[in-house]
Amino acid sequence: MTENFAHIQDVDSNKVAAKYEIEFLTSARQIALEQSSKMASWLLSSLLAINGAGVLAVVNAYEKLDQPYVAAFLFMFGIFFALLAGLIIQTANTQSMPHLNKLLGYYVSVMDDGELLPEYEKQIKDEARPTVRIGKLAALSGWVSAILFFSAAIYFSVSVIEQPKPRAVPTSRHSPAQTHRAFLPPHS
C-alpha cells in the first residue's frame, strides 16, 4: 500500500514540478528572445555604424592616402562580419524554437500524467546543443567585426599621420597689388 501511495505522491509532485518548469521555460523563452533581440540590434547597429563611418573616412581622405584600399577593405569586411553575426543570430533563434517547443510539450505531458521520461528529456536537450554552438558563432563573428574595425582604424590613423606634410605655399615677393596685376590682361 505504501508503494502505491509513494507512486501517487511522485506523480503529483511531478505534475507540480512540470507546471513550474513550464512557467519557467515560457518566461525564460520570452526574456531570452527580448534580450537577444535587443542586444543583437544594439550590437549590430554599433558595428555597422562604426565600420560604415570608417569607410566614409577613407573615402573622404582617399587622395591623402598612399594605399586607401587596405583600410577600406578592412572596414568593409567588418561590415560583412557584423551582417553575418545578425544572420547567425536569426538562424540560431529560428533553430532553437522547435527544441524549446518540444521541451515545453514534454513538460505539458508530465503535468498531465505525472510520468517523467528522463532519457527523452535528455534527448531533447542534446538535440538543442548545436543551436547553442551556432549562437557562439554569432559572438565570434561580432568579435571579428570589432577587431577588423580596430585594425582598420589603426591602419588608417597611421597612414594619415605618416603622410608627408604639405610644403608651405611660396609667397610672392611682390606687394598684393602687383600680384593681382600679374593675372590681369596687359593694358594696350
Buried (B, 14 or more C-beta within 10 A) or exposed (E): EEEEEEEEEEBEEBBEBBBEBBEEBEEEBEEEBEEBEEEBEEBBEBBBEBBBEBBEBBEEBEEEBEEBEBBBBBBBBBBBBBBBBBEBBEBBBEBBEEBBEBBBEBBBBBBEEBEBEEEEBEEBEEEBEEBEEBBEBBEBBBEBBBEBBEBBBEBBEEBBEEEEEEEEEEEEEEEEEEEEEEEEEEEE
